[in-house]
Amino acid sequence: MTAGFIGMAVAIILFGWIVGVLGCWKHNELMQYVAGLLFLMGGTCCIISLCTCVAGINFELSRHPRYLYGLPEDISHGYGWSMFSAWGGLGLTLLAGFLCTLAPSLHSPQISSGTHKPRQENGMV
């Protein structure tokens, strides 16, 4: 289950990168917004995979008798740098998703002062 959600997250995030790069290259705000949503969806899959991984490790290490299924009594376990990197990457993915979804709304349209459209009043231009 963990590997399945990690695979989905990687695929969604890679597709989000492609859509995001194309959106920035073409200055298309809708593509940037979709890229942000893809990053958020990929982050959700990452959360699910990390939680199932941690739950699986805790389940395996809590089985009794410990000498048959887990570590000996005098050895403790920890998650180390790999879990720190995974949660850090998840945070950066969610941050990228929020920034990509906010980018189109923060972009101010450029109005040139030379071309002014006349305002229509009472059906007359």
JORATA-V761456 format. One record per residue. N is the residue number from 1. RES is the residue in one letter. PHI is phi in whole degrees, -180 to 180 (999 if undefined). PSI is psi in radians with two decimals (999 if undefined). NEAR is the number of other ideal C-beta (glycine too) atoms within 12 Angstrom. Layout:
BEGIN
<<N,RES,PHI,PSI,NEAR> <N,RES,PHI,PSI,NEAR>>
END
This chain:
BEGIN
<<1,M,999,-0.72,16> <2,T,-62,-0.79,22> <3,A,-65,-0.62,15> <4,G,-64,-0.77,15> <5,F,-71,-0.58,25> <6,I,-65,-0.74,25> <7,G,-62,-0.75,18> <8,M,-64,-0.72,24> <9,A,-63,-0.77,33> <10,V,-63,-0.76,22> <11,A,-64,-0.76,19> <12,I,-67,-0.73,29> <13,I,-69,-0.69,34> <14,L,-63,-0.73,19> <15,F,-65,-0.64,22> <16,G,-63,-0.68,34> <17,W,-63,-0.76,24> <18,I,-63,-0.83,19> <19,V,-64,-0.71,28> <20,G,-65,-0.75,33> <21,V,-66,-0.76,17> <22,L,-64,-0.66,18> <23,G,-65,-0.68,27> <24,C,-72,-0.64,22> <25,W,-68,-0.71,13> <26,K,-92,-0.01,14> <27,H,56,0.76,15> <28,N,-101,1.97,19> <29,E,-70,-0.58,23> <30,L,-65,-0.69,21> <31,M,-66,-0.63,27> <32,Q,-66,-0.71,32> <33,Y,-64,-0.75,28> <34,V,-65,-0.67,26> <35,A,-61,-0.71,39> <36,G,-63,-0.73,35> <37,L,-65,-0.63,29> <38,L,-66,-0.69,33> <39,F,-63,-0.72,39> <40,L,-65,-0.68,29> <41,M,-68,-0.69,28> <42,G,-65,-0.65,37> <43,G,-64,-0.63,35> <44,T,-64,-0.72,23> <45,C,-65,-0.62,32> <46,C,-65,-0.72,36> <47,I,-61,-0.79,26> <48,I,-63,-0.77,24> <49,S,-68,-0.67,30> <50,L,-67,-0.70,31> <51,C,-67,-0.69,22> <52,T,-69,-0.57,20> <53,C,-66,-0.83,26> <54,V,-64,-0.71,22> <55,A,-65,-0.68,16> <56,G,-65,-0.71,17> <57,I,-65,-0.79,22> <58,N,-65,-0.63,15> <59,F,-66,-0.80,14> <60,E,-64,-0.65,17> <61,L,-82,-0.22,21> <62,S,-98,0.04,15> <63,R,-74,2.58,15> <64,H,-121,2.52,12> <65,P,-73,2.43,11> <66,R,-63,-0.58,17> <67,Y,-70,-0.34,12> <68,L,-88,-0.67,10> <69,Y,-111,-0.42,13> <70,G,-131,-2.57,19> <71,L,-85,2.71,18> <72,P,-61,2.82,13> <73,E,-61,-0.53,11> <74,D,-90,0.09,8> <75,I,-115,2.26,11> <76,S,-101,2.97,11> <77,H,-125,2.77,17> <78,G,-151,2.95,13> <79,Y,-96,-0.59,17> <80,G,74,-2.79,11> <81,W,-71,-0.46,11> <82,S,-66,-0.75,15> <83,M,-70,-0.62,19> <84,F,-61,-0.76,14> <85,S,-66,-0.68,15> <86,A,-65,-0.81,25> <87,W,-69,-0.61,23> <88,G,-65,-0.74,16> <89,G,-64,-0.65,26> <90,L,-63,-0.77,31> <91,G,-62,-0.71,19> <92,L,-68,-0.62,19> <93,T,-65,-0.77,34> <94,L,-67,-0.65,28> <95,L,-63,-0.75,18> <96,A,-62,-0.67,28> <97,G,-63,-0.78,34> <98,F,-65,-0.73,21> <99,L,-68,-0.67,22> <100,C,-69,-0.61,37> <101,T,-75,-0.47,29> <102,L,-84,-0.40,20> <103,A,-57,-0.80,26> <104,P,-63,-0.56,24> <105,S,-79,-0.38,16> <106,L,-87,-0.26,15> <107,H,-75,2.15,17> <108,S,-93,2.32,9> <109,P,-69,2.50,10> <110,Q,-90,2.14,8> <111,I,-109,2.13,9> <112,S,-86,2.41,8> <113,S,-79,-0.28,6> <114,G,-77,-0.55,6> <115,T,-109,1.80,8> <116,H,-112,2.19,8> <117,K,-82,2.41,9> <118,P,-71,2.51,8> <119,R,-84,2.34,8> <120,Q,-85,2.18,8> <121,E,-128,2.27,7> <122,N,53,0.66,6> <123,G,78,0.06,5> <124,M,-113,2.49,7> <125,V,-104,999,8>>
END
